[in-house]
Amino acid sequence: MLPTGNEIEVSALAGGIEYAGAKTILMPLWQTSGQPLRLFMEVFYKMASSEPDKPLAFQKTMAEVRNRFPHPYYWAPLILRGKTSR
């Protein structure tokens, strides 16, 4: 299956950001806002500041947001890409 236009755009944007020097990127797959996104950002950055394993912090954050907002629209709009501490 070939990637769609949006998948190509997200991949190209992430590649450009990585080429510019970013080691890890937290980026959206679709536009969202409100309390679920605010909760995700607050929890993720709090966990990421004390947890050297960024994918684990991302996974724990997603689980916490999913507990409060069960629909995937609210807990799955972001991806973590790039180098991690694993």
LUMNUSE-289871 format. One record per residue (C-alpha): x, y, z; residue number from 1; residue in one letter. Coordinates in nm, 4 decimals, padded with zeros to 6 digits, m for minus. Example, Ala and Ser with C-alpha at 12.3 -4.5 7.8 and 13.67 -1.06 7.14 Angstrom:
2
NODE         xx         yy         zz     i   aa
NODE    01.2300   m00.4500    00.7800     1    a
NODE    01.3670   m00.1060    00.7140     2    s
***
This chain:
86
NODE         xx         yy         zz     i   aa
NODE    00.0000    00.0000    00.0000     1    m
NODE    00.1396    00.3384   m00.0982     2    l
NODE    00.1500    00.6219    00.1552     3    p
NODE   m00.1129    00.8931    00.1258     4    t
NODE   m00.0323    01.2602    00.0698     5    g
NODE   m00.0685    01.3404    00.4395     6    n
NODE    00.1654    01.0553    00.5410     7    e
NODE    00.4264    01.1795    00.2954     8    i
NODE    00.3939    01.5369    00.4277     9    e
NODE    00.4331    01.4274    00.7911    10    v
NODE    00.7336    01.2125    00.7035    11    s
NODE    00.8955    01.4902    00.4993    12    a
NODE    00.8398    01.7473    00.7735    13    l
NODE    00.9848    01.5143    01.0382    14    a
NODE    01.2818    01.4359    00.8139    15    g
NODE    01.3513    01.8052    00.7655    16    g
NODE    01.3343    01.8739    01.1374    17    i
NODE    01.5689    01.5816    01.2077    18    e
NODE    01.8079    01.7010    00.9356    19    y
NODE    01.8115    02.0424    01.1047    20    a
NODE    01.9401    01.8770    01.4223    21    g
NODE    01.6445    01.7676    01.6324    22    a
NODE    01.7085    01.4369    01.8040    23    k
NODE    01.3502    01.3564    01.9022    24    t
NODE    01.0262    01.4997    01.7655    25    i
NODE    00.6803    01.4998    01.9217    26    l
NODE    00.4506    01.5874    01.6340    27    m
NODE    00.0791    01.5798    01.5509    28    p
NODE   m00.0860    01.3511    01.2982    29    l
NODE   m00.3982    01.5691    01.2923    30    w
NODE   m00.5038    01.9030    01.4322    31    q
NODE   m00.6487    01.8907    01.7806    32    t
NODE   m00.6853    02.1203    02.0778    33    s
NODE   m00.8575    02.1550    02.4119    34    g
NODE   m00.8283    01.9712    02.7399    35    q
NODE   m00.7060    01.6337    02.6027    36    p
NODE   m00.4112    01.7955    02.4220    37    l
NODE   m00.3317    02.0175    02.7208    38    r
NODE   m00.3359    01.7122    02.9495    39    l
NODE   m00.1140    01.5173    02.7082    40    f
NODE    00.1447    01.7949    02.6910    41    m
NODE    00.1493    01.8572    03.0668    42    e
NODE    00.1837    01.4896    03.1532    43    v
NODE    00.4346    01.4095    02.8784    44    f
NODE    00.6739    01.6939    02.9536    45    y
NODE    00.6533    01.6264    03.3260    46    k
NODE    00.7322    01.2569    03.2709    47    m
NODE    00.9960    01.3251    03.0042    48    a
NODE    01.1859    01.5563    03.2391    49    s
NODE    01.2375    01.2744    03.4904    50    s
NODE    01.2251    00.9649    03.2657    51    e
NODE    01.5289    00.9189    03.0371    52    p
NODE    01.3351    00.6663    02.8253    53    d
NODE    01.1214    00.9002    02.6113    54    k
NODE    00.9160    00.6225    02.4455    55    p
NODE    00.8217    00.4941    02.7919    56    l
NODE    00.7193    00.8453    02.8988    57    a
NODE    00.5161    00.8736    02.5760    58    f
NODE    00.3484    00.5360    02.6378    59    q
NODE    00.2612    00.6209    02.9993    60    k
NODE    00.1242    00.9587    02.8922    61    t
NODE   m00.0916    00.8030    02.6233    62    m
NODE   m00.2320    00.5552    02.8772    63    a
NODE   m00.3152    00.8340    03.1225    64    e
NODE   m00.4918    01.0425    02.8585    65    v
NODE   m00.6730    00.7325    02.7283    66    r
NODE   m00.8100    00.6661    03.0780    67    n
NODE   m00.9746    01.0093    03.0863    68    r
NODE   m01.0619    01.0385    02.7155    69    f
NODE   m01.1245    00.6872    02.5744    70    p
NODE   m01.1832    00.7810    02.2081    71    h
NODE   m00.8617    00.7549    01.9994    72    p
NODE   m00.9241    01.0994    01.8520    73    y
NODE   m00.8183    01.2444    02.1869    74    y
NODE   m00.5268    01.0225    02.2897    75    w
NODE   m00.3676    00.9288    01.9561    76    a
NODE   m00.3040    01.2552    01.7657    77    p
NODE    00.0689    01.2671    01.8428    78    l
NODE    00.3692    01.0543    01.7490    79    i
NODE    00.7177    01.0433    01.8947    80    l
NODE    00.9900    01.0042    01.6357    81    r
NODE    01.3681    01.0072    01.6332    82    g
NODE    01.6477    00.9007    01.8633    83    k
NODE    01.5628    00.7849    02.2104    84    t
NODE    01.7618    00.6784    02.5107    85    s
NODE    01.6903    00.3098    02.4451    86    r
***
